[in-house]
Amino acid sequence: MPKFKVYVSDYDYPNLDIERSVLEPIGADVIGLQCKTGEDIAKLAADADVILQQYAKIFRDTIEKLKNCKAICRYGTGVDIVDVEAAYEHGMIVTNVPDYCIDEVADHSITMGLMLLRRIPMFARATRRGEWHWSASGGEILRFRTSTWGLIGIGRIAQNITRKLVDFGFEIIAYDPYVSRSLMNTHGVRKVGLDELFETADLVNVMCPYTPETHHIVDGQAFKRMKKTAVLINCSRGKCVDNAALYKALVAGEIASAGLDDTEEEPAKQKNWKSEDNPLFSLDNCFITPHSAYVSVQSLNECRYVAAENAKAILLGQPPLDQVFP
């Protein structure tokens, strides 16, 4: 009989070999579920000692029913899909994987941004139509060295972005009420207010966590302040950007284009998602990737090992490396 039951709430990995390699040697049975919404976890994982969580939402009503559970271990960085306070009230520990995709998300953001500033997809469509002229992209193209890259949030991923952008010559500005001007200066970044960022930046790059404060931090009023040639990049949470307002802005030409790594409805957490449900997918000047900014072979393996090691430590009565507190 196994000593411990570890349930994986949901996963899109090909198997659970990494998790089993870490947890089976201590007598844990690793059981994979596919409860992407989290609705059935309390029933299917009623005897769980630990839950490894990818996309499933685990809130208070579920936590209250998990009588044996010692921990919820997130595969990712954000913990907005677990009620951390409720978990601790019920004797559980919450962990995350805070450092595993700093390069990947930075690289994805930069790649999308440079692609759209140079209007490469627009040129590609034009040449397929038989149009062969430098003006065929249908919009203005600015020199990087005289352009401004604006960051909303200046955490570890955004700091990685600034380091990699240096050689392109962008002026880099950032809005972050929790980071001092002097710290931004050490990264070559000029601290600005949010309105100034929207009005000044040639590219607005959303890199903040999702909180009540950042819900729709980029909204209809923001798009009205932005340049008509501006590009929006969001490789943070989908709900940081008001999708309905973005659609209107892109159709009306209030901004030039957008690149998103997730949309507001977060398709990975839906049961029967269809792209037709969000009109952004119908636009030629909006480019959306399937919440894949964090992906590389190395980052996926690292994330899974760290989450499993956090679970292992808790099951053995040891402090986990990556504990998250309310």
Order of alpha helices (4+ residues) and beta strands (2+ residues): beta-alpha-beta-alpha-beta-alpha-beta-alpha-beta-alpha-alpha-beta-alpha-beta-alpha-beta-alpha-beta-alpha-beta-alpha-beta-beta-alpha-beta
